[in-house]
Amino acid sequence: MLLPSANDAALVISENYQGEEQFFVKAMNEKAKALELNDTHYADPAGLIDEGDYTTPFDMARLASFAVQNKTLKKIVGTKEKIIWDKVAF
């Protein structure tokens, strides 16, 4: 989901989170609060509802500082090139 930056993947994950997208978004906002991202709010899982999604540079930097502690995420965002294939046979 991160490498091709696919909003559709974020939506699919959220739709299958305890059955409904709204619960996923609620969990996102709860996690933001737990990380003390006090000026961040999510209105949808993919950032497509601009009037309800907001954050600040400070909160983004704080989130990044937590993210780089995750070895898997660190490897993904450090990927410079990746060939992504679909299931269609050539």
HUDA-V837541 format. One record per pair of residues at least 24 apart in sequence whose C-alpha atoms are under 6 Angstrom apart, sorted by the first residue. I is the first residue (numbers start at 1). GAP is how many residues later the second one is. D is the distance in whole Angstrom. If there is no record, write none. Layout:
i->I gap->GAP d->D
i->I gap->GAP d->D
This chain:
i->7 gap->39 d->5
i->10 gap->36 d->6
